[in-house]
Amino acid sequence: MYQFARIISTAGVVGIMLVSVSACPSESEDVDYARQQAALADKDKLGKAVKVSTTLPHGSRVACDSLFTAEKLTEALGEKLPVSVIEQTEMNPDSTATCSIRRGGKPVGAKEQERLLAKNNRLGVQGGDELCNVGLYCAIPADESSLKQSCQSQNQRGNFELGVYACVKVTPKGEFDGYAYKFVDEDTKCVLEVRGGPSVIEESEVQVCARAAARMVVPASLKVMAEGDGDSAAADGAEAATGGQ
């Protein structure tokens, strides 16, 4: 009887062991399945593109004469002679539009240049020289918070002189400095980058140009050119920049 009980007990233990062992493959399969599903989920997340909202689709181009008129710019910049607006978007393909604003008139003669150099050690902005350059970016995400972070990471300074936050890039020009203002336009939600021309060293002049650009760039002026239209605009800009030579 005792031996029989031991046999039953032993058989029970063996039975339990068999049951336990048979359960292990199932648990292992569950773990593998969970891992596979997690991997598939991660892959699915990576495969989904993050939707980013921009004012205009990537690759859009807007002609400078849709954004600015020489008459209004001349008045806004306080110029005596009519300014000219030169198309330079092809030189900056990442932009929606790049426009060079030039002072009216012609450079002074050789004697006057000598006088200016003797008096100021520089010629200043002459007729035909660039007053400012306006870059418009409507196919990139634009928000003030991101602009601030980018500005700080590049150790550049920011201010609110334009009524909105602007990141100010200061570039040495010999013994003077040049300035560029980058900000998010409130009306269009595009990024505007306005820099002074090569001979412009007064930050206030760059601010005047930036304010004028912000006033004139409005949603209604963002007329996207059809493909190929930019070629003639670029040709006209190149001819104007070289004086038609």
Secondary structure, 3 states (H helix, E strand, C coil): CHHHHHHHHHHHHHHHHHHHHHHHHHHHHHHHHHHHHHHHHHHHHHHCCCCCCCCCCCCCCECHHHHCCHHHHHHHHCCCCCCEEEECHHHCCCCCEEEEEECCCCCCCHHHHHHHHHHHCCCCCCCCCEEEEEEEECCCCCCHHHHHHHHHHCCCEEECCCCCCEEEEEEEECCEEEEEEEEECCCCCCEEEEEECCCCCCHHHHHHHHHHHHHHCCHHHCCECCCCHHHHHHHHHHHHHCCCC
